[in-house]
Amino acid sequence: MIPARYAASRFPGKLMQDLAGKPVIVRTYEAALKTGLFHEVYVVTDSPLIYDTIQNEEGKVIMSIEQHECGSDRIGEAVSDMDVDIILNIQGDEPFTDKESLSALLKVFENDPDKEIDLASLMTRMTNWDEINNPNTVKVIVDNRNFALYFSRSPIPYPRAKELDIPYYKHKGVYAFRKSALMDFRRLPMQILEAAEKIEAIRYLEYGKKIKMVETSVSGIEIDTPEDLEKAIKAWT
């Protein structure tokens, strides 16, 4: 599932920007299909323009009926009547989505016979302090089994002990859900930590869901700003 909202706050209309001859959302949809990992790939959108664009590419697309503030809610509505177990969420602004990382997420559930894990998500190691301090970069800290402890826009952990080689991880907004966890998310109200940070993953933690983090060395390019789009254009060519 690829949630695709047209009115992005930092870069409105970014999913319809041209990337090497096709809109960003089409490039992301094609990248998901190319992995060959999924029975079905859908774009889920609130935008008639995005809906028509995917249909014109002979892709599968679902128009949201309700208004949604986050991708989990949008996908939850779309899959509510589907007979599925695992749903993978790829952000619409991730045209460089790679098979290796997504395959690693799916294997988390293959290796979870007791169904201990509710979600799996990706993280990448950061060393650049400008990125670590950037509130637009969501950070995650994990326990010794790589289960998420917390997500924040602030640097976590705080580096009070300067002599330690503290690992910092960026959370990539790619999730694999059990359908039951996604349905719970839809019915559970937002709590104060999610509201403060504006990070939907925190809601799962606040209600006791277990999120397994998978480290990947593939950072890709997320198109959040016009500058990101320029980087993506250069990388594509």
C-alpha positions as CSV (number, residue, x, y, z in Angstrom):
1,M,0.0,0.0,0.0
2,I,1.3,3.4,-1.0
3,P,-0.5,6.3,0.8
4,A,-0.5,9.3,-1.4
5,R,-1.7,12.7,0.0
6,Y,-1.5,15.6,-2.5
7,A,-1.3,18.5,0.0
8,A,2.0,17.8,1.7
9,S,2.8,20.6,4.2
10,R,6.5,21.1,3.3
11,F,6.3,20.5,-0.5
12,P,2.6,20.7,-1.8
13,G,2.1,18.6,-4.8
14,K,5.4,16.8,-4.5
15,L,4.1,13.4,-5.6
16,M,3.1,14.9,-9.0
17,Q,6.4,16.5,-9.6
18,D,8.3,15.2,-12.7
19,L,11.0,12.7,-12.1
20,A,12.7,11.7,-15.3
21,G,9.5,11.9,-17.4
22,K,7.0,10.5,-14.9
23,P,5.4,11.8,-11.7
24,V,7.1,10.9,-8.4
25,I,4.1,8.8,-7.3
26,V,4.3,6.7,-10.5
27,R,8.0,6.1,-10.1
28,T,7.3,4.9,-6.5
29,Y,4.5,2.6,-7.7
30,E,6.7,1.2,-10.4
31,A,9.5,0.6,-7.9
32,A,7.2,-1.3,-5.6
33,L,6.0,-3.5,-8.5
34,K,9.5,-4.1,-9.6
35,T,10.5,-5.8,-6.3
36,G,8.1,-8.7,-7.2
37,L,7.5,-9.2,-3.4
38,F,3.8,-8.5,-3.3
39,H,0.5,-10.1,-4.3
40,E,-1.0,-6.7,-5.0
41,V,0.3,-3.1,-5.0
42,Y,-2.2,-0.2,-4.5
43,V,-1.9,3.6,-4.3
44,V,-4.3,4.9,-1.7
45,T,-5.1,8.6,-2.2
46,D,-7.4,11.6,-1.4
47,S,-6.5,13.3,-4.7
48,P,-8.5,12.9,-7.9
49,L,-5.4,14.0,-9.8
50,I,-3.3,11.2,-8.3
51,Y,-6.1,8.7,-8.7
52,D,-6.5,9.5,-12.4
53,T,-2.7,9.5,-12.9
54,I,-2.3,5.9,-11.5
55,Q,-5.3,4.7,-13.5
56,N,-3.9,6.2,-16.7
57,E,-0.8,4.1,-16.0
58,E,-3.0,1.0,-15.6
59,G,-2.1,0.8,-12.0
60,K,-4.3,-0.1,-9.0
61,V,-5.6,2.8,-7.0
62,I,-8.1,3.3,-4.2
63,M,-9.8,6.6,-3.4
64,S,-10.1,7.3,0.4
65,I,-13.6,7.9,1.6
66,E,-12.8,9.5,5.0
67,Q,-10.4,12.3,5.8
68,H,-7.1,11.1,7.3
69,E,-4.2,12.7,9.1
70,C,-1.7,9.9,8.6
71,G,-0.8,7.0,6.3
72,S,-1.7,4.3,8.9
73,D,-5.3,5.6,9.0
74,R,-5.5,5.9,5.2
75,I,-4.2,2.3,4.7
76,G,-6.4,1.0,7.5
77,E,-9.5,2.2,5.7
78,A,-8.4,0.8,2.4
79,V,-7.7,-2.7,3.8
80,S,-10.5,-3.0,6.3
81,D,-12.5,-5.4,4.1
82,M,-9.5,-7.2,2.5
83,D,-8.6,-10.7,3.5
84,V,-4.9,-10.1,4.2
85,D,-2.5,-10.7,7.0
86,I,0.6,-8.5,6.3
87,I,0.4,-5.1,4.8
88,L,3.5,-3.1,3.8
89,N,3.4,0.7,3.7
90,I,5.7,2.4,1.2
91,Q,5.6,6.2,1.3
92,G,4.6,7.8,-1.9
93,D,7.8,10.0,-2.0
94,E,10.2,7.0,-2.0
95,P,10.9,6.3,-5.7
96,F,14.2,4.7,-4.8
97,T,12.5,1.9,-2.8
98,D,14.7,-1.2,-2.9
99,K,13.9,-4.9,-2.8
100,E,16.5,-5.9,-0.3
101,S,15.1,-3.6,2.5
102,L,11.5,-4.6,1.9
103,S,12.4,-8.3,1.8
104,A,14.1,-7.9,5.2
105,L,10.9,-6.4,6.7
106,L,8.8,-9.3,5.4
107,K,11.2,-11.9,6.8
108,V,10.6,-10.5,10.3
109,F,7.1,-12.0,10.2
110,E,8.3,-15.3,8.6
111,N,10.6,-15.7,11.7
112,D,7.8,-14.8,14.2
113,P,5.8,-18.0,14.7
114,D,4.4,-16.8,18.0
115,K,3.2,-13.5,16.4
116,E,5.0,-11.5,19.0
117,I,5.7,-8.7,16.5
118,D,2.9,-6.2,15.6
119,L,4.9,-4.1,13.1
120,A,8.3,-3.9,11.5
121,S,10.1,-0.8,10.2
122,L,13.4,0.4,8.8
123,M,16.2,2.4,10.3
124,T,19.5,3.7,9.0
125,R,22.6,4.7,10.9
126,M,23.4,8.5,11.0
127,T,26.7,10.2,11.6
128,N,26.0,13.7,10.3
129,W,25.2,16.0,13.3
130,D,23.2,18.4,11.1
131,E,20.9,15.4,10.2
132,I,20.8,14.2,13.8
133,N,19.8,17.6,15.1
134,N,17.3,18.2,12.2
135,P,13.7,18.0,13.6
136,N,12.5,16.9,10.1
137,T,14.5,13.7,10.7
138,V,12.8,11.2,12.9
139,K,15.1,9.3,15.2
140,V,14.6,6.0,16.9
141,I,16.2,4.2,19.9
142,V,15.9,0.4,20.3
143,D,16.5,-2.2,22.9
144,N,19.0,-5.1,22.7
145,R,16.6,-7.1,20.4
146,N,16.1,-4.1,18.1
147,F,12.5,-3.4,19.3
148,A,11.7,0.3,19.2
149,L,11.7,2.1,22.6
150,Y,10.9,5.5,21.3
151,F,10.8,7.8,18.3
152,S,11.6,11.5,18.4
153,R,12.4,14.6,16.3
154,S,15.0,15.4,19.0
155,P,18.4,13.7,19.1
156,I,17.9,10.5,21.1
157,P,19.8,9.5,23.2
158,Y,21.0,12.9,24.5
159,P,24.9,12.7,24.2
160,R,25.8,13.7,27.7
161,A,28.7,11.2,27.8
162,K,30.6,12.7,24.9
163,E,33.3,10.0,25.0
164,L,30.9,7.3,24.1
165,D,30.4,6.2,20.5
166,I,26.6,6.5,20.5
167,P,24.8,5.1,17.5
168,Y,22.1,7.3,16.1
169,Y,19.4,5.9,13.8
170,K,17.1,7.6,11.4
171,H,13.6,6.1,11.1
172,K,12.6,5.5,7.5
173,G,8.8,5.7,7.1
174,V,8.4,2.2,5.7
175,Y,6.3,-0.2,7.7
176,A,5.0,-3.7,7.6
177,F,1.9,-4.3,9.7
178,R,-0.1,-7.2,10.9
179,K,-3.6,-6.2,9.9
180,S,-4.8,-6.5,13.5
181,A,-2.4,-3.8,14.6
182,L,-3.5,-1.5,11.8
183,M,-7.2,-2.0,12.7
184,D,-6.4,-1.3,16.4
185,F,-4.6,1.9,15.3
186,R,-7.7,3.2,13.5
187,R,-9.9,2.8,16.6
188,L,-7.5,4.0,19.2
189,P,-7.4,7.8,19.9
190,M,-4.2,9.8,19.6
191,Q,-2.3,10.3,22.9
192,I,-0.2,13.2,24.1
193,L,3.3,11.9,23.0
194,E,2.1,11.3,19.4
195,A,0.4,14.7,19.4
196,A,3.6,16.4,20.7
197,E,6.0,14.8,18.3
198,K,3.7,14.4,15.2
199,I,5.0,10.9,14.7
200,E,2.3,8.2,14.1
201,A,4.6,5.3,15.1
202,I,4.4,6.6,18.7
203,R,0.7,5.7,18.9
204,Y,1.6,2.0,18.5
205,L,4.1,2.2,21.3
206,E,1.7,4.1,23.6
207,Y,-0.8,1.3,23.3
208,G,1.8,-1.5,23.9
209,K,2.4,-2.6,20.3
210,K,5.8,-4.2,19.5
211,I,7.8,-2.6,16.6
212,K,10.7,-4.6,15.4
213,M,13.3,-2.3,13.7
214,V,15.4,-3.6,10.9
215,E,18.7,-1.8,10.1
216,T,19.4,-1.1,6.4
217,S,22.4,0.6,4.8
218,V,20.2,1.7,1.9
219,S,19.2,5.3,2.6
220,G,17.7,6.3,-0.8
221,I,16.2,9.8,-1.3
222,E,12.9,10.8,0.3
223,I,11.4,13.7,-1.5
224,D,10.3,16.1,1.2
225,T,11.6,19.4,-0.3
226,P,12.4,20.9,-3.7
227,E,16.0,20.3,-2.9
228,D,15.4,16.6,-2.4
229,L,13.7,16.5,-5.8
230,E,16.8,18.0,-7.4
231,K,18.9,15.3,-5.7
232,A,16.5,12.6,-7.0
233,I,16.7,13.9,-10.5
234,K,20.5,13.8,-10.5
235,A,20.5,10.3,-8.9
236,W,18.0,9.0,-11.5
237,T,20.1,10.1,-14.4
